[in-house]
Amino acid sequence: MTYQVLARKWRPRSFETLVGQDHVVRALTHALEQQRLHHAYLFTGTRGVGKTTISRILAKSLNCETGITAKPCGQCAACTEIDAGRFVDYVEMDAASNRSVDDMAALLEKAAYAPARGRYKVYMIDEVHMLTGHAFNAMLKTLEEPPEHVKFILATTDPQKIPVTVLSRCLQFNLKQMPVEAIVGHLASVLDAEGVEYEAVALRPIAKGAAGSMRDALSLLDQAIAHGAGRLVEREVLDMLGTVGDEHLYLILDALIAGDGAALMALVDQMRARSVDFDQALRELAVLLHRVAVFQRVPDAVSDEAERARLEPYAHSMDAEGLQLAYQIVVQGCNDLPLAPDELTGFSMTLLRLLAFRPETPPALGAAPRGQSAALQAPARIARMSTPVPPATSPRERVPGVTGVAGSDAAPADGLSGSTAAPEAAASSLAEDNPPPPPWAEDEDVVGSETPVATATEPTATEPTAFPSLTADAVMPRTNEDWHALVDGLDVGAFSKQLAHQSEWLGSEGEVIRLRLSRDMSHLIASGQDRLRAALQTRLGGAVRLQFEQGDPVGQTVAQRLSAEQSAREAQARAAMKNDPFVQQVIEQFGARLIEDSIKPV
């Protein structure tokens, strides 16, 4: 007997056996049961999701000898002949090869005649978007008011190319892509019925490779059975598809968390030996990082218990910033892969980039108490590039060392001098005595003193030390010019530098420096005040507290001074360029024009 491929042999014969299109089945079933039949149906969706299959089932439902029903018998002459493709009143037309106005005119001419054997004449036009504009125009009138005995079923993978005049005359159903779980379940039932030995884990790679198409999944299943000599083994299926298994992806994450470059390169060699598609491997790695991030933030969104158990260790050991950065690197690696010398180089370079760039968490002695969400902590977590952590260091051990704890309002600064309390105790004490400042409020002009926070240094084993009180020879700013000179000598990050540059000095009283900041710059306080205070403490040699007031600066800020100096330099450069003899000669002889905006001071 001639072998029949699985995609044809296991094509659904009724609505009950149709997989993954419950919304379409429900609507058609109710319409058939209530005899509310439309004269034209349009099924849209990608390849292999059931457009032709639903058309045949609907044709059987309309012409079954038992009557119009949502459950055709499948045994009568009409049902069996439709399944076999030889029912005279069911016509399937391929619009890709019969797309002209003459083809459409011939079809419509035959539609005028009554059905030969069935209850209805059903015309199924596949890939209807391929018809020419004249062919669409020829069918409009008949499609709008067909004879009582005619039903049209249109199918397409590209509904955007169908004229709106045709869409408005049809009842449209959008068929969904098959979910992986539905494909796996259907493949398992097919293999059980066929008596084929298989490993359950071997079905998921096939379902993923089908990309939502049940027909593609069954075709790949046929290929996998032939490749495995009548049985399905996960390793052989992965080799056939040229894809990387989930285990390799988890091993990549393990090596990244451990900072083990040698293990990463060994995995790359294993994947190269198996002729893995590296582009697909990067995409699957991005999907895995996405799943870990989803489980980390919204655990209930992952319903599969086995997947939850597998993702949980990675969700706990990888921080949120690290996941986001890793995802961006992998996605960018997918985009860069065509530009790489070869896929192996591009893939391995992406993994090395994941290993090289890690988000570094700044210290937060003023962090929220235990049990409070990390998202509510005042200090912002800023991702920046850093060197790889040695393999023996776990993600949660990568905590920078801290130095420089300022004094608090509750206790004098000299009371903290020489303190060697444990970091956790110090953090708890400071958090209780000096809660973080509230955000800007409309009815408040002054933001109270903030919790003293440590400055970040390279990771060190030393305990944090407290800043003593300011010494007698410490030079606190006494004028706005002194503040400018002090700020110019600070080595701080972007947020802290912007905060210092936008603030106007108001006064210095003991350890307190009062500053004025405009309301639209208030967001800089939360992200820059801690490092700015730490830099000032290091520069002045003692504890310093910053107090901010809201309002537009009256005097000149550092940013305004720098802007004025830049403008003066640009004006001087323009004047020098205009007065240059060579430039003047070029303008006079050639009618040139000097573009002043392009002149920049050196």
N, C-alpha and C positions, 0 to 999 in steps of 0.2 A: 504494500500500500504506500502511496506517495506521502511523504512527511509534510504536515501542515505546520507552518511556523506558529509559535505561541501567540503572537499578536493577533492572528486571524482566528486561531482555534479558540482562544479565550476572550474573544470580543463579546461584551455583554449582550444578551438576547432579550433582556427585560429591564424595566426601571429598578427592580429590586436588586439586580446584580451590578448596577452601575455604581462606580466608585468615585467619590470625591466631588459630585455635583448635586448635592442634596437640595440646594436652593432651586435649581432648574427642575429637578424631579418633582419637588413639592408643587411648584406652579403648574406644571403640565398635568400632573395627576389630578389636581383639583379641577382644572379646566375640562379634562376628559370626563370626570365623574359628574360634573354639573352641566355637561354639553355646551360649555361656553367656548366654542372653537373659533379661533382667529383664522383669517384666510392666508396670512403670510407670517412666517416666523424667521427671525434672523439669529443665528448662533455665531458668536464671536469667541475667539480664544486662540492660544498658541497651538502648535501641532501636537497631536496625540492626546488631547484632553477629552475627546468624545463627541465632537460635532457631528460626524457622519454616523456614529453609533446611535446617538439620540434621534437623528433623522430617521433611521431605519426602524427604531422602536416606535417612534411616533406614527410612522406609516403603517406599521402592523396594528397599532392601537386603533387607527381610523378604519382599517380594512379587514380586521379579524372577523371571521364568520360568526363568532359568538356575539358580535355587536361592538359598538364603540365602547371601549373599555381602557382603563389604565393598566390592566393586566392581561395582555393578549395571551391566547392559549399556547402559541408556539407550535401547535400540532396541525392546524388546518392548512389547506392549500395556500391561502394567501400568506400566512406567517412563514411557512417553510420556503415558499418561492421568493419572498422578500429577503429572507436570510441568505438564500442561494444567489440572489441578484438577477432573477429571471422573471420577476412579476411584471406583467405587461403594463400595469397602471402605475408603477413606481419607476420614475425615470431619474437617474443620477447623471448630471451634466457637468463636465469639467470646464469652467469658464476660462481657464488658462489656455486651452486649445480650441475652444469654441466661443470666441469672444467678439465676433463681428455682429453687425446689425442683421446680416442675412441668417446667421445661426439662430439669433433670438427670434426673428420673424418666423422661421420654420417651427420653432418650439411653440410659439404662441398660436400659430395656425392649428396645430394638433390639439391644443388645449380646448378649443371650442367644441370638440366632439365628446360625447359621453364616455365614461369609462367602460372598458370591454368586459372586465370581470369584477373589479372591486367596487367599493362604495364611493371612493374618491380617487381622482387622478392626483398623484402627489409628485411635484417636480422639485427635485433637490439640486440646486445650483451651487457647486463647490467652488471656493476661491472666487466669489462673485465680484470682488474688487478688481479683477482682471478684465472685466468687460469694458468695451470702449464707451465713450460718452454717447455715441449714437445708439448703441445697444441698450444702455440704460434708459435713454429717452423712449425707445421703442416699447419697452416693457412697462412704462409708468402707468398707462391707462389700465392695462389688464391687471397689473399688480394692485391697483387701487380698487377696482370692481371686477374681480374675476368671476367666472361662472360658478354656480353653487357647488358643482362637483369637483372643483379644482382647489388644491392647497399648494402654496409655495413655501419651500424651506430653503433659505439662503444661508450659506456658511462662508466665513472669511477669517483670515488671520490678521487682516489689516482694515478694520472698520473705518479708519480715518479717510480712506480713499473712496468710500461709498458716498454718492451724493445724498445730501440731506433730504431731497425729495423722495428717495427710496427708503431712507431710514424712517421717515415719518409714516410710511405705509406699512411698516412691519412691527411685530411684537419682538422686541430685542432681548436676548438672554446672553449675558457675559459669562462664559465658562472659566472657572478658576484653574490655575495650575495645581497639580496634584501635590499635596503635602507629602513629605518624606515618609511619615508614619503610615499614611494610607497606602503608598506604593509598597512599602515593606510588608504590610499585612496581606496585600493582594498577591505579591510574589510568593509569600510563604504558602498561601492557600493553593496557588497554581502548582508549586513544587510538591506539595503533599498529594495533590490529585494525580500528578504525573509520576509519583513514586521516585522522585530524584532525591538522593542523599545530599544534605547541605548543612553548612554551619550558619546559624542564625545571624552571626555578626557579618557574614559575607554579603547579606542582602542590603545593608545600609549603604555601602559604597556604590552599588548599582543604582539604588534609589536616588542618591545624590547626583550621580552621573547623568541620570535621566532628565534632570533640571525641570521637573514638574510634568513631564510627558509620560503617560502610562504606556503608550506604544513604544517609545524609546526604551523604557524600562524592560518591557518584554523582549524587545530585540536584543538588548544587552544581556538579558538572562539567557536567551538562546545561545549567544556567543560565549557566555561564561560556562554553560554546560558543555559545549563543544570543547572549550579550552581546558576544562578540568576532566575530560574523558568521562562525562556522565555524573560528576559530583561537583559540589561547590565548596571550595576552601577559601577562606578570607585572603590568605597570602597570594594565592593564584589569581583571585579576582582583582586584587590591587595591582599585581603585575600586568594583568591584561589591560586594565584601565589606565595604567601609568599614573596613578594617583598615590598620594601619601596617606597612610592610615592614621586614625585618631591617635594611636599609640605613639607614632613618631612626632605628632604635634605636641603631645603632652611631654615627651622627652625633650623637645626643643624648649618648652617653657621651664622644665626642670633645670636645664643647663643655663638658661638665662638668669633664673633666680639665683643659682649658685655662682654665677659669673664664670662658668667653666668654658672657656673658648675652645679647649681641646676636644671636649665632648661635642660641642657644636659642629666643629669641622669633621669629626668622625661621623656624625649623623648626616652631614652633607655628602660624604663619601658613600655611605650606605644608600642614600637616595639616588646618587648618580649611578651606582651599580645596578639599580633597579630601573633605570631610565624613567625616573619620575618626571612628570610635567611640572617644572618649577614654578611656572606662572600659576597653575592651579594650586600648587602647594602654598604659595604666598596668600592666595585668596582664602584658602581654607584656614590658614593661620589667623588671618584677619577675622574670620567668622568665629573662631575659637576665642580670640581676645574679646570680641563683642559679647559672646555668651558669658565669659567670666565677669565682664563689667556689669552685665544685666543682673547676674546672680548676686554680685557684690552689693548693688544698689537696690534692686527689687527682687529679693529671693523668691517671692511667690510667683514671679513671671516664668520661672523654670519649673514645670510641673512633673517632668519625668524624674522618678526617684533615683534611677541609676545615674542619670546625668547630674543631678544635684550632688550625689555623693562624690562624683568625679571632679566637679568644679569647686566644691567647698574648700579643699586645701589651697587652691590657687587664689580664690577670692580672699582668703585670710592672709596669705603671704605676700600678695601684690597690692601696693597702695594704689589709690584711684588715679593719682597723677602719672604713675608709672604705666598703668594700663592705657590711659589716654595717649601718652607719648608713644608707647609701643604700637598702638593701633595706627597712629598717624604715620609712623615710620614704615610700617608694613604696607599701608595703602600707597604711600609715596614710592615704595619699592616696586609695587605692581606697575605704577605709571612709568618708572624709570627702566623697567626690565627690557623693553624694546631698544633702549639706547645703550645698554650694556654690551660689552664685546661678545658675550654669550650668556645664556640663561644661568648657567652654573655660577659664573662670576657675579652676575647681578643678584642672585639669590644669596650666595654666601656673603656678599658685601652688605646686604640688608640685615642679615643676622649679626654681622660684626657691628653694624651701626646700632642695633638693639642693645648689644653688649656695651658699647662705648658711651651711649647717652642714657643717663638715668636722672630722674628728678631728685634733687637734694632738698630735704625738708629742713627749713631753718629752725633753730631752737625756739622753744616757747616756754620760758619759766613761768610766764603768766598764763599758762594754758588753763583751759576749763577743768573743773574738778572731775574726778573719776565718775564715769557713767554719763557725762554730758557729751553730746555729739561733737565730733571733731569739726563739723561744719560751722559750729557756733563759736569756736575759739577765735579770739581777736586777731592774733597774728596771721597774716595771709601766707599760704604755702605757695612759694614761687618756684617753678620748675626752671632749672638751668643746667647747662652741660657740665658734666663732671667726669672724672676718670673712673674706669671700672673698679668695682669693689673686689677684693680677693675672693677666690672661690669659697673659702671657709666661712665667709660672712653671710649670714642670712639676711633677707630683706628687712626684717624688723630690727636687726642689729646695726643698720646703717644710720646711726643717730649722731649728728655733729656734736662736738664738744662745745661747752658754753663757758664764757667768762664774763665778768663785769655785771654784777647785780647791783642796781642802784638802790638808794635808800627809799624809804616809804614815808607816807604822811603820818602813820601811826607811831613810828619809832624814829628817833633821830638817827642821822646817817652814821654817827660814830658808834652807835649801838650795834651796827652790823659789821664793824671793822673786825677783821680776823675771823669771821664766821666760817666754820667748816662743816655746816649741817649737810645732811644728805640732800641730793638734788630734789627728790620727791617731796621731802619735808619742806624745803625752802620754797618750792613751787606752790605747795598747798598754803603755806603761811602767807606768801605774797598775794596769792589769789584771794584769800579771805580778807586781808587787811586793805588791799587796793584793788577793788573790782575794776574790770576794763571800763573805759569811758563809754557812755552811750553815744549813739550816732547823733549827727546834727539834729537839733530840734528847732522848730520855727520860733518858739518863744524864749529861747535861751541864746545868750550872746557869748557865753563862756563855756568851753568844754573843760571839765575838771581835770586834775592831774591824772595821768594814766598809770597803769601798773608798770613798775620798772621791769624791763625785759632784757634778757641777755643778748649779746651780739654773737653771731655765728663765726666760728673758726673752723679749722680743719678738725676732723675727728681725733679726739685725744682721750686718754684714760684719766686725766686729772679732774678733780672735782671743781665745780665752779667756785670762784672767789668773789667776795663782795667788795665793791668800791668803797674806800674810806671817804670821810668828809673832805671837802676841798681844803687844800693847804692854804696857808696865808699868802703864798706867792702865786696862787692860781689867778690868771688874768681872765676874769669874766668880761664879756662885752659890756661897755658902758655907753656906747653910742651905736647908731645904725651903721656907721662906717666900721666900727670894731666888729660888728656882726658880719659884715661883708668880708672882712679880712679873715675872720674865723672860718666862715663857710668855704671860702676859696681854698683853704688848706685841708679840707676834709676829703677822705677817700671813702665814698659810700656808693651804694647802688643807685639805680635810676630813680626809683620811687623816693628814696630818702633825699637824694640830691634835688629832685623837683620840689619836694616839700620845703627844704631849706631855702631854695631859690625863690619860691613864691611867698615866703613869710617875711613880714616886716617886724623888726625888733622894736619892742615897746619898753622893756626894762628888765633889769636883773636884780633880784632880791635874794641874797643868800645863795642857795642852790637852785633857785627857780629862775628860768628864763621865760619871760612872757613874750608871746608872738601873736601877730594878727594875720589872719588868713581869710581870703574871700570865700564866700559860701560855695561857689562853683568849684573850688579846689579842695573842699572838705574831705573828699574821698581819699586824698593822699595821706590823711592822718593814720587811718587804720593800717595802711600797707607800708608806711615809711617811717613812722615816729620811733619805733623801737630801735632800728639800726642807726637812725640819726642821733638819738640820745646816747646810744652806746659809743658812737664815734666821738661825740662831744665829751663823754666821760673819759675816754682814752686820751683825747687831746688835752683836756684840762687837768687830768690826774685826780679826779674825784667824782663823787656822785652828783648828777645833774638831773633836774626835773624840768619838763617842758609844759608850759601852760598856753593853750591856744584860745584866742578870742575871734569871734566872727566879725567880719566887716572888711570893706575895701581898704587896702593899704593907703595911708596918707603920704608917707614918705616913699622913698625909692627902694624897691626890693632888689635882691641880687639879680633876678631875672630881668627886671626892667633896666638895670644898669648894663647887664651884658647885651641886651637888645639894643640899647642906645650906642654902646661901643661898637657893636657889629654894624649898625646903620652908619656910624661915622666912618668906619673903615671902608664900607661899600661906597659911600659918597666920595671918599678920598680916591678910591680906585677908579671910579668913573671919571672924576676930574683929571686924574693922571692919564687915563686912556684918551680922553678928549683932547688934552693938550699935547699928546705925543706927536712929534713932527711927522713920523712915518704914517700914523693913522690919518692925520689931516691931509697928507699928500695922497693917500689912497682914496679918500672921500672926494677930493677935488678932481683927480684924474679919471676915476672910474664911476663916479656917481654913487659910491657905496653908502650904506646906512649903518650906523653904529647901533647895535641892539644892546641897550643899557642893562636890561634884565639879565643878560648872559654874563655880565662882568662880575666876577667874584674876587674878593681880596685874597692875596696869597698869605 
